[in-house]
Amino acid sequence: MAAALPRRAEVLDVPLAVSNYEEVIDWMEGVIEADGRAYVTAAAVNLVMSAHEDPETRAALLRATLAVPDGQPLVWALHALGHPTATRVYGPDLMARFCERAARMGTPMYLYGGRTPEALALLEERLQERFPGLVISGGHSPPFRALSAEEERAVIADIDGSGAKVVWVGTGQPKQEKWMLAMRPRLAAPLLVGVGAAFDFHAGLVSQAPAWMGRNGLEWLYRLSREPRRLWPRYVRYNPRFVAGFLRQYLEHRRNPHG
């Protein structure tokens, strides 16, 4: 029997899980047990807004089996729309919590991403130190360019040959969502999970924001201070557009709360 999806609600036309870590991880385990085929994305504000501009990103996001609210502003948006039980399901924490359970259950996983092969090896080492018994059956750090057809076939063979039940994808949004959409029909692993910067965080290459900043929706400011040249264009472009777009949705919700 297929695992039941967590309840979802739309923010700016994107269905997001109204859920929590435990329910999402239980569902993920259900997909594995049923030998299903699913892909999951930890959606940040920039991904939601990018989907409004790029048809390929929109298709990859909307065809995800489950999108969880990675950013606190998305959780606040769900609350404002009448979903008070919604909680943040932050990609790095989702990965860590699943790894903790997977280490006990022996669930094999594959790591696809990382800045370099050395960074990926460091991630594997750190995860296995943190979660003794964790089974990492393979990994690949792809180049930043598009893969050739031959390279794609080699990656698919490597992932399938590893016997992984979960493929963690950390190549950044929206690249990882587009990859999961394209690869989902071609891979045997029941779950593909896009977790963005989680690879860098868990490898210790980039520091995470203090918990209080995450709770107060200020994580973007912390990350901006660490990587201003890379992140400044993203935040300047998308944050104001999100606020304006959600304000329109909220006002419509107030006018027609049951629509």
N, C-alpha and C positions, 0 to 999 in steps of 0.2 A: 504494500500500500504506500502511495506517495505521501511524503511528509506534508502536512498542512502549512501553507505559508502564513507567516505573521500578518496581522491586520495592517493595512496600508492606508495612507491618506495623501492627497496631492498638495504639493507646494509648487506653485508656478508650473502646473501641468506635469509634475514629476511625482509618481507614486513613491512615498517613503514609508519605511516600516514604523509603525506605532508600536514599539516593542522595547526590549531590553537585551542585555548580553545573553542571559541564560536562555531566553526563548529563542534567540537567533541561533545560538550554538546547538541547542536541542534540535532545531530544524535542520541545521547543517548535518548533524549526525544522522538524522532521519533520511536525508538525501543519500548519504553514503550507504546506509543500511539497505535502502531500497535500490541501490545501484542506479540512481537517477542521473540526470544531466542538467546541471544548473550553473549559473554564474552570478556572482554577487559583487556589488561595488559599494565601497564606503564613500558616499557622495558628499563632496564639499560644495560650498556656495559657488566656487568658480566652475565646477563641473555642471551644476544646474544652469548657470548663466551661459556657459559655452554651448550647451545644448540648444539654446534659443538662437544661436548664430550659425552653428555648423550642423548641417543635416546628418553627417556621418556620426557626429558625437550624439546627436539626439537619438538616432536609431540605436546606437550602442547602449545608451543609458536606458531608454524605454524598453528595450528588449531584454535587459537584465532580469533574471528571475527575481532578484530582490535587491533593492537599493536601501541602504541604511543611512540615517542622518549622521554623518561624520562630524559636522560642524554644529556648535551650539546655536548659532542663529537659525539654523533649520529646525532645531528642537523648539526654540521660542516661537517660530512661525507655526509649527504644529499646535503648540499650546494655544496660541491666539485664535486658531481656527477651530478650537473646541476639542482638542485631543490632549487632555492634561496628563495622561499616562505615558506619553511619548518620552523617551529618554535618549540621550546621546549614545550612539554605538560607534565609538571612535576606532578607526581602522587599526592603528597600532595596538590598542588594548584588546580589540577583538582577536587579533592574531595571537597575542600573548595568552589570552584566556583559553583560546582553542588549543594552542600548543601545550598548555598545562594539562588539559584533559586528554589530548592525543598522546602525550607521553605515558599516561597511565594505561591507555587502551591500545597502544601500539599502532596507531593510525599512521601509515606512511605518507609523507608529503614531499612536494617538489618545490624548489624556489626558482622562480623565473624573474630575473631583474638584477638590480644592483648596478652601481656606477661602473664597476670593473670586475673582472673575475676575482681579483684579490679582495675587493669589498664583499663580494658574495661569499667567498671562503670565510671571511671574518664573521659575517652574519651567521653562517652555519655553526661556526665554533661558539659564538656567543649564545646562540639559542640552545645548543646542546649542553653548554655549561649551566645555563639557567634552568633548563628542563631536562634533568637526567632521564635517559631512556627514550628521548624523542627520536623518532625514526625519520631522518631526512634521506630519502632514497635517490635524490639527484638534484641537480641545479644547473642553470645556464644564465650567463650574463650576456644578453644580446647587444650587438652594436647599436649605435644611435640611429643609423640609417635603416631604411626598410630592408627586410630580409629577402633574399632571392628565393625562388620557388624551391630550389635544391636545399637551401638552408632551412626553409620552413619544414620540408619533409624530414630533414635530419633532427630538428627540434621535436617534432611530433613523435618520431620513432624513439627518441631518447626519453621523452616524458612517458609514453605508453610502456616502454620497456622497463621503466623504473618501478612500475606497479603502484605509483602514487595514487592515493584516494583524493588528495587535495593538492591543487596547484596554486600557490601564493604568487600573485603577480604584482611586482613593484617597479613599474616602468614609468609611473607618473600619469596623471589624468590630462587629457582624455585618451592618451595613447594606449593605456592598458585596457580601457573599456573597448576600444576598437579591436584590439588584439583578441580579447575574450570573445567578442561577437563573431569574429572570423574563425577562431579556433574551436569554439564550442562544439560544432558538429564533427570535428576531426579528431577530438581527443577522447580517450576512454575514461579518464579520471572523472568521477561523479561531480566534483566541485572545482570551479575556478573562482578565486577570490582576489579582487583588486584592492590593494591596501596602500597605494601611493607611497608616501614617505616612510612608511613603517620599516622598510628595509634599512634605510639610513639610521633611523632612530635605534632600532634593535642592534645594529652593528656598532653603535656608539660613534658614528661618523658625524651626526648632527644631534645637538641637544634638544630635548623636548621642553615645551613651555611649562612653567610651574602649574600645578593643578588649579590654583585659584584663577589663573589667567584663562585656562580652558573653560572653567565654570562660568566665567563672566564674559565669554565671547571675545577675549583679547588674544587668543592664541595667534591670530594672524599678525598682530603687532609684534609679538615676540619673534615669530619666524621672519618677518620683514627685517627686523633688526639684525638677524643673523645672515640673511641672504638678500640684501636689498636690490642688487642689480637684477637677479633672476625673478624676484617676486613682486617688485614694485609695479611693473606694467599690469600684472594680473589683478592686483588689488585695486589699483586706480580705475581700471576698466570695469571690473565686475561688482565690487562692493556697492557703489552708489546705484548701479542698475538693479541689483537685488533689492535694495531698500525701496526704490521707486516701484519696482514691479510687484513686490509683496504688498506695499501699501494699497495699490489698486486692487489686488486680490482680497485683502482684508476688508476694504470698504464695501466691495461687492458681497462679501460674506456677511457683513453686518446688515446690508440691505436685504439679502435673501439667504438667511442662515440655513434653510432646508433645501436650497437649490442644488 
